[in-house]
Amino acid sequence: MEPDIFNVLGFTGTFLYLLAYGLLCRQSLSGDSLTYVVMNLLAASLVCFSLLKYWNAPAFAIQVAWIAISLYGIIRRLRTRPGAEKPGEA
């Protein structure tokens, strides 16, 4: 029997969520690092994709919210360059 690609991707996303959180707790990653945010974006995207076959509206809603928050974090991180003036600083 072949593995179901939707389950494989969903479990991969779940693993990425747990890995990112574990690395955060170990202080191996910073919560505002690009790596952490991208891991969460990828995790949410994979779980969201798995929901196309195994529909669950509340789970889909949280994944879409997680994707939006991750995209915001990525954009914010890319706009903030080291040494750049921060809003409110003169």
C-alpha positions as CSV (number, residue, x, y, z in Angstrom):
1,M,0.0,0.0,0.0
2,E,1.3,3.4,-1.0
3,P,1.6,6.1,1.6
4,D,-1.1,8.8,1.3
5,I,0.7,12.0,0.1
6,F,-1.8,14.2,2.0
7,N,-1.0,12.4,5.3
8,V,2.8,12.4,4.6
9,L,2.7,16.2,4.0
10,G,0.5,16.8,7.0
11,F,2.7,14.9,9.3
12,T,5.8,16.6,7.8
13,G,4.2,19.9,8.6
14,T,3.4,18.7,12.2
15,F,7.0,17.6,12.6
16,L,8.3,21.1,11.4
17,Y,6.0,22.8,13.9
18,L,7.4,20.7,16.7
19,L,11.0,21.0,15.5
20,A,10.7,24.8,15.3
21,Y,9.2,25.0,18.8
22,G,11.7,22.6,20.2
23,L,14.6,24.6,18.8
24,L,13.0,27.8,20.2
25,C,12.7,26.2,23.7
26,R,16.3,25.1,23.5
27,Q,17.3,28.6,22.5
28,S,18.8,27.2,19.3
29,L,16.5,29.6,17.3
30,S,15.2,33.0,18.1
31,G,11.5,33.7,17.8
32,D,12.2,36.6,15.5
33,S,14.7,34.7,13.3
34,L,13.9,34.3,9.6
35,T,14.5,30.6,10.0
36,Y,11.9,30.1,12.7
37,V,9.3,32.1,10.8
38,V,9.9,30.3,7.5
39,M,9.8,26.9,9.3
40,N,6.3,27.9,10.7
41,L,5.2,29.1,7.3
42,L,6.2,25.8,5.6
43,A,4.7,23.8,8.4
44,A,1.3,25.6,8.2
45,S,1.4,25.3,4.4
46,L,1.9,21.6,4.5
47,V,-0.8,21.0,7.1
48,C,-3.1,23.3,5.1
49,F,-2.4,21.2,2.0
50,S,-3.3,18.0,3.8
51,L,-6.6,19.5,4.8
52,L,-7.6,19.7,1.1
53,K,-8.3,16.0,1.4
54,Y,-9.1,15.6,5.1
55,W,-11.2,18.8,5.5
56,N,-11.5,20.3,9.0
57,A,-12.7,23.9,9.0
58,P,-11.2,25.0,12.4
59,A,-7.9,23.4,11.5
60,F,-7.9,25.1,8.1
61,A,-8.7,28.5,9.8
62,I,-5.7,28.2,12.2
63,Q,-3.4,27.2,9.4
64,V,-4.4,30.2,7.2
65,A,-4.0,32.5,10.2
66,W,-0.5,31.0,10.9
67,I,0.4,31.5,7.2
68,A,-0.7,35.1,7.4
69,I,1.3,35.8,10.6
70,S,4.3,34.0,9.2
71,L,4.2,36.1,6.0
72,Y,3.9,39.3,8.1
73,G,7.0,38.1,10.1
74,I,9.0,37.4,7.0
75,I,8.1,40.7,5.4
76,R,8.9,42.6,8.7
77,R,12.2,40.7,9.0
78,L,13.3,41.4,5.5
79,R,12.5,45.1,5.8
80,T,14.5,45.3,9.0
81,R,18.1,45.3,8.0
82,P,21.0,45.4,10.5
83,G,21.9,49.1,11.2
84,A,18.7,50.4,9.6
85,E,16.8,53.1,11.5
86,K,13.8,51.7,13.3
87,P,10.4,53.6,13.3
88,G,10.4,56.2,16.0
89,E,14.1,56.5,16.2
90,A,15.9,59.7,15.1
